[in-house]
């Protein structure tokens, strides 16, 4: 039972809030001097009369703090101008070009916020008020929205409807108003404009990670003996044992209409170049090892790929055992949104499946995870959960079979509308982390990794390092590729490969960084530092120390 707040504590809190409110008003006065001056002048004249000399001494000089501007912008404290209701724009006359252009501007703003895609709710205003659409109004509104999207080189995909009827109609509402969710995705003009989402796939050995990725990418079902996973393996011993021991990469593409990019020939797997050229959105899967022998490799893959999401695979007949708990703990320590897929439900007895579901639910709700498990069983739950997955407390759970194909369509739909997650600053100085190195004939040394910040163009001079002595080497970017397609530039948040000039592969190692060349020279390198809390946990993860060390530093409860 919470203790009652003492009177002096309450007065102290009220005083602090009052001081902050006055501080915000002063900052607003600095940012909008005309409005502030008019407001203060009117208040002073009302209190002292028009002949008072106070009007010249109203606004005291205060110090301006630029760092508060972001807070004020996020609070949206400024008075916005009058906006036209969405109903008037969606139901405007067919020859009303002005309303169509305003609607296109609104859609364009949402696409910019969503990094090229956005889910538009037809049937509600921006503040949530219902538009009270009929079926006839819905048809007009959807056609109008499609026209507005076409003006800005985007396409619409109908995801879910209410009270409209049809295959995509969800549970009806009491009011009977027609509404729906529409995915709007911009058609990329070049390969560098393709939307990219990175997902790390983890789980215990024999959980079906590689098999499911093979089924998703190729579109064909597995035969129960691992036929779908063969194309994902990189080494001969992986094919012989059926167990991943390295960091594998695979991509899955969606076009601007939300359709999966698959080969027209059954059984044929498209190349990365074909998928990249035909896609508007690409999902990059990092297939990680599940055996405890390769935990160091798995931790390196989780860190180096900078995943936007983590996909935890659990075999229905085994449950959350072995390395699955370690992988879950690492994903929680990295603060990455987590999805769970329960595989092999076709061979699992119902009572064992029920035990697995109970175990997963208990672990996700434990103090160490604090997740809200949501079991996805139909199309409506899939769409609603995917659009709300920006909250990291939500953990969607799928139950699939790679042999029968049960619920795989729900996984594809979920990946298609998965919102962008992660913050990257394209205006900051360029920084690129090297995850792998190659020596390509007739090209030279090639490094691959993630652009952490900034923008780089082919031909730019950069620093590469540090080496064993803590020194940086000056080199230049010969060419840039994304998903094996040549591009002129790469920006923050994108995975890319750079061909470097005047650098030998033996002089490059994983963990190096590529930085933009500056007048001040390369940065200073340190070999020792002192860290506490989460910084120490990052240190443990970077050097692949056991999870116990992370729990010791971060005080994460043991996940059991």
C-alpha positions in Angstrom: 0.0 0.0 0.0 1.5 3.4 -1.1 2.2 5.8 1.7 0.3 9.2 1.7 2.4 12.1 0.4 3.3 14.6 3.2 2.0 18.2 2.8 5.5 19.7 2.5 6.5 17.2 -0.2 3.3 18.0 -2.1 4.1 21.7 -1.9 7.6 21.1 -3.1 6.3 19.2 -6.1 3.7 21.9 -6.9 6.5 24.6 -6.7 8.7 22.6 -9.1 5.9 22.2 -11.6 5.1 25.9 -11.4 8.8 26.8 -11.9 9.0 24.5 -14.9 5.8 26.0 -16.4 7.2 29.5 -16.1 10.4 28.3 -17.7 8.5 26.8 -20.6 6.6 30.1 -21.1 9.8 32.0 -21.2 11.3 29.7 -23.8 8.1 30.0 -25.8 8.4 33.7 -25.6 11.9 33.5 -27.1 10.9 31.2 -29.9 7.7 33.1 -30.7 8.4 36.7 -29.7 5.5 38.3 -31.7 2.8 36.1 -30.0 4.4 36.5 -26.6 4.7 40.2 -26.9 1.1 40.6 -28.0 -0.2 38.4 -25.2 1.9 40.1 -22.5 0.9 43.6 -23.8 -2.8 42.7 -23.8 -2.5 41.4 -20.2 -0.6 44.4 -19.0 -2.9 46.9 -20.6 -5.9 45.2 -19.1 -4.4 45.4 -15.7 -2.9 48.9 -15.7 -4.6 50.8 -18.5 -3.4 51.9 -21.9 -1.3 54.8 -20.6 0.9 52.7 -18.4 4.6 52.6 -18.9 4.8 48.9 -18.0 4.3 47.9 -21.6 7.9 48.8 -22.4 9.2 46.6 -19.5 7.1 43.5 -19.8 9.5 40.9 -21.2 12.5 40.4 -19.0 15.7 39.1 -20.5 16.1 35.4 -20.0 18.8 33.0 -21.1 17.9 30.9 -24.2 18.5 27.1 -23.9 18.6 25.5 -27.4 18.4 22.0 -26.0 14.8 22.6 -24.8 13.7 23.3 -28.4 13.4 19.5 -29.1 11.3 19.0 -26.0 9.0 21.9 -26.9 8.6 20.6 -30.5 7.7 17.1 -29.2 5.1 18.6 -26.8 3.7 20.6 -29.7 3.0 23.6 -27.5 2.8 26.1 -30.4 -0.6 26.9 -31.7 -1.0 25.1 -35.0 -2.8 26.8 -37.9 -6.3 25.7 -38.9 -6.3 22.3 -40.6 -8.9 20.9 -43.0 -10.7 17.9 -41.8 -9.7 14.6 -43.4 -13.4 13.9 -44.2 -13.5 17.0 -46.4 -10.3 15.9 -48.2 -11.3 12.3 -48.7 -14.8 13.0 -49.8 -14.0 16.0 -52.0 -15.3 16.3 -55.5 -13.4 14.5 -58.3 -12.4 17.7 -60.0 -11.2 19.4 -56.8 -7.5 19.4 -57.5 -6.7 21.7 -54.5 -8.1 19.2 -52.0 -6.3 16.3 -53.7 -3.0 18.2 -53.5 -3.5 18.9 -49.8 -4.3 15.2 -49.2 -1.2 14.2 -51.1 0.9 16.6 -48.9 -0.5 14.9 -45.8 0.3 11.5 -47.1 3.8 12.7 -48.1 4.4 13.9 -44.6 3.4 10.6 -43.1 5.7 8.7 -45.5 8.6 10.9 -44.6 7.9 10.2 -40.9 7.7 6.4 -41.6 10.8 6.3 -43.7 8.9 5.6 -46.9 5.8 3.8 -45.7 2.8 4.4 -43.4 -0.4 2.9 -42.3 -3.4 5.2 -43.0 -6.6 4.8 -41.1 -9.6 5.7 -43.3 -12.5 6.4 -41.1 -10.9 8.5 -38.4 -9.6 12.0 -38.0 -6.1 12.7 -36.8 -7.4 13.1 -33.2 -9.4 9.8 -33.3 -12.9 11.2 -34.1 -14.9 8.9 -36.3 -15.7 10.1 -39.9 -18.9 8.0 -39.8 -18.5 6.7 -43.3 -21.0 4.6 -45.2 -20.0 2.0 -47.7 -20.5 4.4 -50.5 -18.4 7.0 -48.7 -15.7 4.4 -48.1 -15.4 3.6 -51.8 -15.0 7.3 -52.6 -12.5 7.9 -49.8 -10.3 4.9 -50.8 -10.3 5.9 -54.4 -9.3 9.5 -53.4 -6.5 8.2 -51.2 -5.1 6.0 -54.0 -5.1 9.1 -56.3 -3.3 11.1 -53.7 -0.7 8.4 -53.2 -0.2 8.0 -57.0 0.7 11.7 -57.1 3.7 11.2 -54.9 4.8 7.9 -56.5 3.3 5.6 -53.9 0.9 2.6 -53.9 -1.9 1.5 -51.6 -2.6 -1.9 -50.1 -5.8 -2.5 -48.2 -4.9 -4.4 -45.0 -8.1 -4.5 -42.9 -11.7 -3.2 -43.0 -14.5 -2.8 -40.5 -18.3 -3.2 -41.4 -17.5 -3.3 -45.1 -17.7 -7.0 -45.9 -15.3 -9.1 -47.8 -12.2 -11.3 -47.0 -10.4 -8.5 -45.2 -13.2 -7.5 -43.0 -12.6 -7.8 -39.2 -15.0 -8.1 -36.3 -17.8 -5.6 -36.7 -18.2 -2.6 -34.4 -21.3 -1.5 -32.6 -21.6 1.9 -34.3 -21.6 0.3 -37.8 -19.3 3.0 -39.2 -17.1 1.8 -42.0 -13.3 2.1 -41.5 -10.1 0.4 -42.6 -6.3 0.4 -42.5 -4.4 1.0 -45.7 -0.6 0.5 -46.2 0.9 3.3 -48.3 4.4 2.6 -49.6 6.6 4.8 -51.8 7.9 3.3 -55.0 11.8 3.6 -54.8 13.4 5.6 -57.6 16.7 3.9 -57.0 18.3 1.0 -55.0 19.4 3.3 -52.3 15.8 4.4 -51.6 14.6 0.8 -50.7 13.3 0.5 -47.2 15.4 -1.9 -45.1 14.6 -3.7 -41.9 17.1 -6.0 -40.2 15.9 -9.0 -38.1 18.2 -11.3 -36.1 17.0 -14.9 -36.0 18.0 -16.7 -32.7 16.9 -19.8 -30.8 18.2 -23.1 -29.6 19.7 -25.7 -31.9 17.2 -27.7 -33.9 14.5 -25.0 -33.5 14.0 -24.7 -37.2 15.6 -21.3 -37.8 17.2 -21.9 -41.1 14.3 -24.1 -42.4 11.8 -21.3 -41.7 14.0 -18.7 -43.4 14.3 -21.0 -46.5 10.5 -21.4 -46.6 9.9 -17.6 -46.3 12.4 -16.7 -48.9 11.8 -19.4 -51.5 8.0 -19.7 -51.0 8.2 -23.5 -51.0 7.4 -25.7 -48.0 9.9 -27.9 -46.3 9.8 -31.7 -46.7 10.4 -32.4 -43.0 14.1 -33.3 -43.6 15.6 -29.9 -44.0 15.4 -29.4 -47.8 14.4 -25.7 -47.4 17.5 -24.8 -45.4 20.2 -26.1 -47.7 20.6 -22.9 -49.7 21.2 -20.9 -46.5 24.3 -22.8 -45.4 27.7 -21.4 -46.1 30.0 -24.4 -45.3 30.1 -28.1 -46.2 29.9 -29.2 -42.6 26.8 -27.2 -42.1 25.0 -29.1 -44.9 26.2 -32.4 -43.5 25.2 -31.8 -39.9 22.2 -29.5 -40.6 23.5 -27.0 -37.9 24.4 -23.4 -38.6 27.9 -22.5 -37.3 28.4 -19.1 -38.9 26.5 -15.8 -39.4 24.3 -16.3 -42.4 22.5 -13.6 -44.3 19.3 -13.9 -46.3 16.8 -11.3 -47.7 13.1 -11.2 -48.4 11.5 -8.5 -50.6 8.1 -6.9 -50.8 6.9 -4.6 -53.6 5.0 -1.3 -53.2 1.7 -3.2 -53.2 2.8 -5.5 -50.3 3.3 -8.6 -52.4 6.2 -11.0 -51.6 9.0 -11.1 -54.3 9.2 -14.7 -55.4 10.4 -16.6 -58.4 7.9 -17.4 -61.2 9.6 -20.8 -61.5 8.7 -23.2 -58.6 11.7 -24.2 -56.5 14.0 -21.5 -57.9 15.5 -19.1 -55.5 15.9 -15.5 -56.7 19.3 -13.8 -56.4 19.9 -10.8 -54.2 20.2 -8.6 -57.2 16.8 -9.7 -58.6 15.1 -9.2 -55.2 16.7 -5.8 -54.6 15.6 -4.4 -58.1 12.0 -5.6 -57.7 11.5 -4.6 -54.1 10.3 -1.5 -52.3 11.0 -3.0 -48.9 13.7 -5.6 -48.0 13.8 -7.7 -44.8 17.4 -8.7 -44.0 17.5 -11.8 -41.9 20.7 -12.7 -39.9 20.6 -16.4 -39.4 22.6 -17.1 -36.2 23.9 -20.3 -34.6 21.9 -22.1 -31.9 24.5 -24.5 -30.6 26.2 -23.4 -27.3 29.6 -24.1 -29.0 29.0 -21.1 -31.3 27.6 -18.6 -28.7 30.5 -16.2 -29.3 29.6 -16.2 -33.0 26.0 -15.6 -32.2 26.7 -12.7 -29.9 29.0 -11.1 -32.5 26.2 -11.5 -35.1 23.6 -9.9 -32.8 25.9 -6.9 -32.1 27.4 -6.4 -35.6 24.1 -6.6 -37.5 22.5 -3.8 -35.4 19.1 -5.6 -35.7 15.9 -3.6 -35.6 14.0 -6.6 -34.3 14.9 -10.0 -32.8 13.0 -13.2 -34.0 13.2 -15.9 -31.3 12.5 -19.4 -32.6 11.2 -22.1 -30.2 10.5 -25.7 -31.2 7.1 -26.7 -29.9 8.2 -30.2 -28.9 11.2 -28.8 -26.9 10.1 -25.5 -25.4 12.4 -22.7 -24.3 15.5 -24.6 -23.3 19.3 -24.4 -23.6 20.6 -21.4 -25.5 17.2 -20.0 -26.1 17.2 -18.4 -22.6 20.7 -17.0 -23.2 19.6 -15.5 -26.5 16.5 -14.0 -24.9 18.6 -12.5 -22.2 21.0 -10.9 -24.6 18.2 -9.5 -26.7 16.6 -8.0 -23.6 20.0 -6.5 -22.6 20.3 -4.9 -26.1 16.8 -3.5 -25.8 15.7 -5.0 -29.1 11.9 -5.6 -29.8 11.3 -9.4 -29.7 9.0 -11.6 -31.7 8.5 -15.3 -30.9 7.7 -18.1 -33.5 6.8 -21.5 -32.2 7.7 -24.1 -34.9 7.0 -27.8 -35.6 3.4 -27.6 -34.4 2.5 -30.3 -36.9 4.5 -33.0 -35.0 3.9 -31.8 -31.5 1.3 -33.4 -29.3 -1.4 -31.0 -28.1 -0.5 -31.4 -24.4 3.2 -30.7 -25.1 2.3 -27.6 -27.2 0.2 -26.3 -24.3 3.1 -26.7 -21.9 5.4 -24.8 -24.3 3.0 -22.0 -24.6 2.6 -21.8 -20.8 6.3 -21.8 -20.3 6.9 -19.0 -22.9 4.1 -16.9 -21.4 5.5 -17.2 -17.9 9.0 -16.3 -19.0 7.9 -13.3 -21.0 5.9 -12.0 -18.1 8.7 -12.5 -15.6 10.4 -9.4 -14.0 13.5 -10.0 -16.2 11.5 -9.6 -19.4 8.3 -7.7 -18.6 6.7 -8.4 -22.0 3.0 -8.6 -22.9 2.6 -11.8 -25.0 0.1 -11.6 -27.8 -0.8 -14.8 -29.7 -1.5 -14.1 -33.3 -4.2 -16.4 -34.6 -6.0 -14.5 -37.4 -5.5 -11.7 -39.9 -7.1 -9.0 -37.8 -4.8 -9.7 -34.8 -1.8 -9.7 -37.1 -2.6 -6.3 -38.6 -3.4 -4.6 -35.3 -0.4 -6.0 -33.5 2.0 -5.1 -36.3 0.8 -1.5 -36.4 1.2 -1.2 -32.6 4.6 -3.0 -32.4 6.4 0.4 -31.9 5.8 -0.4 -28.2 8.6 -2.6 -27.0 6.4 -4.1 -24.2 4.4 -6.1 -26.8 5.7 -9.5 -27.8 3.8 -11.1 -30.7 3.8 -15.0 -30.8 3.1 -17.1 -33.9 2.6 -20.8 -34.1 3.7 -22.2 -37.5 4.6 -25.3 -39.4 7.2 -25.2 -42.2 5.9 -28.5 -43.6 2.1 -27.8 -43.7 2.5 -24.0 -44.1 0.1 -23.3 -41.2 0.1 -19.6 -40.2 3.0 -18.8 -42.5 0.9 -16.3 -44.3 0.4 -14.4 -41.0 4.1 -14.2 -40.5 4.6 -12.8 -44.1 1.8 -10.2 -43.5 3.4 -9.2 -40.2 6.8 -8.7 -41.8 5.3 -6.7 -44.6 3.8 -4.0 -42.4 6.5 -4.1 -39.7 7.1 -0.5 -38.8 10.5 1.1 -38.9 12.4 0.9 -35.6 15.6 2.6 -34.6 17.1 6.1 -34.7 19.8 7.1 -37.1 21.3 10.5 -37.6 22.1 11.2 -41.3 23.4 14.7 -40.4 26.0 13.5 -37.9 29.6 12.7 -39.0 30.0 9.5 -41.0 30.7 6.3 -39.0 30.7 2.8 -40.4 31.4 -0.4 -38.4 33.2 -3.3 -40.3 31.5 -6.6 -39.8 33.2 -8.7 -42.4 36.1 -8.4 -44.9 36.6 -9.9 -48.4 39.1 -9.9 -51.2 37.3 -9.7 -54.5 39.2 -10.4 -57.8 39.6 -7.3 -60.0 38.1 -5.2 -57.2 40.4 -5.5 -54.2 39.6 -5.3 -50.5 35.9 -5.1 -49.6 34.4 -4.4 -46.2 30.7 -4.9 -45.2 28.8 -3.6 -42.2 26.3 -1.0 -41.0 26.4 2.8 -41.5 25.8 4.0 -37.9 25.6 7.7 -38.8 26.1 10.2 -41.6 26.2 9.8 -45.4 29.1 8.5 -47.6 29.5 8.8 -51.4 31.7 6.8 -53.8 35.0 8.6 -54.1 35.0 10.1 -50.6 38.2 9.9 -48.6 37.9 8.2 -45.2 39.9 6.9 -42.2 40.1 3.2 -41.6 41.2 1.8 -38.2 42.4 1.5 -35.6 45.1 -1.1 -36.2 47.1 -2.9 -33.6 49.0 0.3 -32.7 45.9 2.4 -32.5 46.6 4.2 -35.8 44.2 5.1 -38.6 44.9 4.7 -42.3 43.7 7.2 -44.9 41.9 5.5 -47.9 39.1 6.2 -50.3 35.8 4.6 -51.2 36.2 3.0 -54.7 32.5 1.8 -55.0 29.5 1.1 -52.8 27.0 -1.8 -53.0 23.7 -2.5 -51.2 22.3 -6.0 -51.4 24.9 -6.6 -54.3 23.5 -3.7 -56.3 25.8 -0.7 -57.0 24.7 2.6 -55.5 26.2 6.0 -55.5 25.8 6.6 -51.7 24.9 5.0 -48.4 23.2 6.7 -45.4 22.7 6.1 -41.7 20.9 2.9 -40.8 21.7 1.1 -44.1 23.8 -2.0 -44.5 26.4 -1.7 -47.3 29.7 -2.9 -48.7 32.6 -0.6 -49.6 35.5 -1.4 -52.0 38.5 0.4 -50.5 41.5 1.8 -52.4 45.2 1.1 -51.4 44.2 -1.3 -48.6 45.2 -5.0 -48.3 42.7 -7.4 -46.7 45.3 -8.6 -44.1 45.4 -5.0 -42.8 41.6 -5.0 -42.1 39.8 -6.9 -39.3 36.3 -7.2 -38.0 35.5 -4.5 -35.4 37.3 -1.7 -37.2 35.5 1.5 -38.2 35.4 3.7 -41.2 35.2 7.5 -40.4 34.9 10.6 -42.5 38.1 12.5 -43.1 38.2 15.8 -41.1 40.7 18.6 -40.8 41.3 17.8 -37.1 42.6 14.3 -38.1 41.7 10.9 -36.9 40.2 10.4 -33.3 42.3 9.4 -30.3 42.3 5.7 -29.4 42.0 4.4 -25.8 42.8 0.9 -24.6 41.3 1.1 -21.1 38.2 2.7 -19.6 36.0 2.4 -16.5 32.3 1.7 -17.0 29.3 1.0 -14.7 25.8 -0.4 -15.2 24.6 -0.7 -18.8 27.9 0.6 -20.2 29.7 -2.4 -18.6 27.0 -4.7 -20.0 27.8 -3.4 -23.5 31.5 -4.0 -22.8 30.7 -7.6 -21.9 28.6 -8.1 -25.0 31.2 -6.6 -27.2 33.9 -9.0 -26.0 31.4 -12.0 -25.8 31.6 -12.4 -22.0 29.1 -14.8 -20.4 25.6 -13.6 -19.7 26.3 -13.9 -16.0 28.7 -11.0 -16.3 26.0 -8.9 -17.9 23.5 -9.7 -15.2 26.2 -8.9 -12.6 26.8 -5.4 -14.0 23.3 -4.6 -15.1 21.4 -6.3 -12.2 19.1 -8.1 -14.7 17.2 -10.8 -12.9 18.0 -14.3 -14.0 15.6 -15.5 -16.7 14.3 -19.0 -15.9 
